[in-house]
Structures are given as structure tokens and as C-alpha cells.
Amino acid sequence: MRHSTARQLTTDVLIIGGGLAGCWAAITAAQAGAKVTIAEKGYCGTSGVAASAGPGHWFIPPEGTLRRDAIARRLETAQGLGDADWMETIIDRTFRTLPTIASHYRYTQDGNGKIRYHALRGPEYLRALRQKALESGVIILDHSPALKLLRHEDGSIAGATGVSLKSGQDQWIIQSGATILATGGCAFRSHLLGSSNNTGDGLLMAAEAGASFSGMEFSAFFTIVPATTTMARTMIYSFARYYDATGRELERPTTPHDNRFLAEALKTGPIFCDLSHVPDDIRSQLPQISPNVPMTFQRLGIDPFTQRFPISLVGEGTIRGVGGIRVKDRQAGSGISGLYVAGDVASREPVTGAISGGGAVNAAWALSSGCIAAESAVAYIRKQRHSPKKHIPYPEYETVNQDYKAVEKAVQDEMLSPHKQYFRTASSLKESSHALEGAWQHLSAVQVHNTDPRAQLRYHELRALTAVSRWCTASALARKESRGIHYRTDSETVNTPTHILSGGIAKPWTRAVPVETFS
């Protein structure tokens, strides 16, 4: 990367990613008096899975035993991997913070006249966050993906470098007192709605800095969509019934988020969904909460509440999966000085355990972890203000301008196959690992300098996609029992729950850690 011609900036807090978590982090840090810059891969306010959704939040008032009961229910489904204190923290923070955007977002009332704080319209929600961030003094660099973190000589993080896809200057360097990764999860380019920028970039950058991951095996999550679409909004499917081509109803498992029965049935022919049992109040609220959903059915010429329609499955990877950068402390730290994590780029095991956080818990985590990371980052730079350190960039890799479609296909063949992901065995995982290692070696074989920013971004994305798939596969191989949304058909009996840590660039590593020593 040619630093001599790069645009150079300095800021107190650099936030990489301008989605739900990144925006809340930016607002919080700016309101604390910090100079804040967001570097967003797309356009802040429209980029990411929340912007195109109807995000609900884990929003529970403090009265009575409501919170205690909600935490108890979540711990019961977490299969030994949840943390009650973290759950209490994000519930409380979400409840106190979410109403504060009323100055920029028009909340609506339910049928009883009560304001619906917990359920928002994604496009308006993210637009409100962008506006509030700008009014708080945040500098937003749109279409400016980060490619590498910068470090000080002592190993702490000093900012990041990246490319600009729109401005006259192709490259940028931002030196910061603290950096927050909020780049989202990785959907392996499944075409999940809103996920085109979710290629695991932040995970790769964190690994290059020495961070580790947790829960990457919990990536076998496939969402129901109307066939030929990417409309992966699952709330209404809670009331669905499914039929094969002969009209025979399929038996549904009672476990939430378990779509293995659909993956198995789809191998033999089309499956049809019946939504006639969706309650009337949800039907009436759907256009306000998730307007994209009825619009999709209108385009298809289908009344989903009276007509059966064919469905398929689309992979969500670590977005509605669980794994990500290990959160090392209650301050949303990554274990690397000066680097904090928020949202889906972080492991959500403390609040979801071994099952998906769905929409509500994940959204509450994004909001709360963003705020916590921002407060921690501001506290960190105030402590460091009188001890400046020289910074140096990470060793650079150069890019090659050639067709990498074979690499992307190799990753998708392993990570976006419902059958491979839902029916894992030691043998199948070893085969996947071998295929992914081949893809990684192909990427690493030839490196020829290319200064085109889109070529640099493409190469970085492919490295990230492949690296994340290797960590997911290695972690799935290391966890020999079925737990939560990790399914092993050759499952062993394990009575003591553990967390599976992972990391490594040249060669993935894994390590099992007892729950009691995890944090």
C-alpha cells in the first residue's frame, strides 16, 4: 500500500464499521467528548443486516421479576455457556439507551397506546443513528473499507489503514488513540439480505493483531427464505407449517432455530410453507416492522397467509450464528491493548450461549457492546494521553489481479451447504478442512503488487472469507459433541461444557477452555 499518497487523519477513537454497533459506539464516544471517526465499508446508515430488517431488541423493564425470569430462560437454553451478569448488563443498557434516539426516530404505539421501543424499522433506525452521530460531531468516511490495523512498537493498536472506493485518494491512514472493531459477522457471500459487506474483514484484522476467537463452531445457521429470494426474516416462520410435494406435513422439532429437518427434506424435493396460522396482530404489524417482507411476496404474486409457497435455506454464518472475537473482559476488550469489539464481530456466547441470539438478543448485544466498547475506548485514551508511542504498520501483503472465483466457490461449497453444516462428522469436517486449506494456499501462492483499491479489497475479502471458514471448521472438529446449533451426527457424550477458542493465520489452532476460567 503506497502510504506516501494516502489521506492521513488522526482521531481519538476510530470505529471500523458503521452498522448498528458501530453507530451506537460512535454516538457514545462523541458524547463523552472524544473525537470520533467511522470508517465504513459501504454507506453508513444503509450497510449491514440491521439496516434492511425490522430489528427487535431484548428490551425488558426492571419491574418485578421480568428480567430475572428472562435471564433464567436464556440460561436454560444456553447449554452451559451463558453468563447471567453479561445478560443483565445488556438488558439494562438496552432498556436505558434505546429510547434516547427518539429525537431522530419516530416511535409508534401498539394497540394499547404503549410506545413500541423494542421493535424498530431498520432503514429508519439506521438513518436516525447516522444523523445522531453526525450531529454529535462524528466524522463518517463512507465507502472506505479498512484492510489492516496499525500497531505501536509495544503491540498496542494505533489505528488502521484502508482504501477509499469513491474519493480521489485511493488510500487512507487513520491514527487513533483507540480502535473499535464493529465490522459485523461473516455470511460467506450467501446473498443474505444486507450481508454483502459481511465477509469477515474485522475477524481477519483481529487475528493478524493476535486476537483469538470463541464459539466459531456455532456457525451452522440457515434461515428460511421464499425460494429464489434473499428475504431472510424469520419471525413469521415461528408459526409456519411445512409440506412436501405430496402434501404431507413435515414434523417440526421443538428446538428453536433447528432447521435440519428442512435441509434433509429439501434433498428429496421442494418444500412448501403455510403461514395461515400467523396471528392477526403480527400480520397487521408486519408492514410497519419489516416492510421488505410483504413487498417480496407482492413481487412474487403470493398471499403468504392464504397460499403455500416454496422455500429454500440461506446461510447466515456467524451473523445469526454465535462465534467471533473473544471478549476478554467486561469492557469489551479483545485482549489487545487499544482494540475493542462490538456487535456481531464479537463472540456472543456470554449472552446467547450455544444457540443463536436471533434478532432481539443480537440487536441488544450490538447496541450495548457498542456503548460499552466506546466508554472503554475513551477511558483508555485518557490514561494513555501522556505517553505517546511510535507506531508502525503491520507487514504488508500485496495483491494479485486475477480471478479468484474458484477460492470463493471452495469456501461456499463447504460453509453454505446445509447438509455439510447440519450433519457434521469428523470425516466430513476433515474433508472440509482439506478443501479450505487448498483454497488458502491458492490465495497465498502468488502475490503481485496491484494498487487498484477494488483489487486490494477483493483480495482482502477472499482472505477473510477463507480464514473465517478455516476457524469455523477447526472449531467444529474440536467440539466433538453436539451442543446448541453445532450438530455432530457422530456426537460424543460430554457432561462438562467448555468454550472452544481458536485463532492462527498460517495454521488454525483450537483449545478447549472450562467455563469457569473463560472470563
Secondary structure, DSSP 8 states (H G I E B T S, - for coil): --GGGSEEEEEEEEEE--SHHHHHHHHHHHHTT--EEEE-SS-TTT-STTTTS--B-----SSTTHHHHHHHHHHHHTTT---HHHHHHHHHHHHHHGGGGGGTS---B-TTS-B--SB--HHHHHHHHHHHHHHTT-EEETT--EEEEEEETTS-EEEEEEE-SSSS--EEEEEEEEEEE----B-TT---TT-TT-BSHHHHHHHHHT--EE-TTTT--EEEEETT------GGGGG-EEEETTS-B----SSTT--HHHHHHHTTS-EEEE-TTS-HHHHHHHHHH-THHHHHHHHHT--TTTS-EEEEEEE-TTSSS--EE---STT-B-SSTTEEE-GGGB--HHHHTTS--TTHHHHHHHHHHHHHHHHHHHHHHHHHTT----EEE--------S--HHHHHHHHHHHS-HHHHHSB-HHHHHHHHHHHHHHHHHHHH-------HHHHHHHHHHHHHHHHHHHHHHHHHH--S-BTTB-BTT-----S-EEEEEE-SSS-EEEEEEGGG--
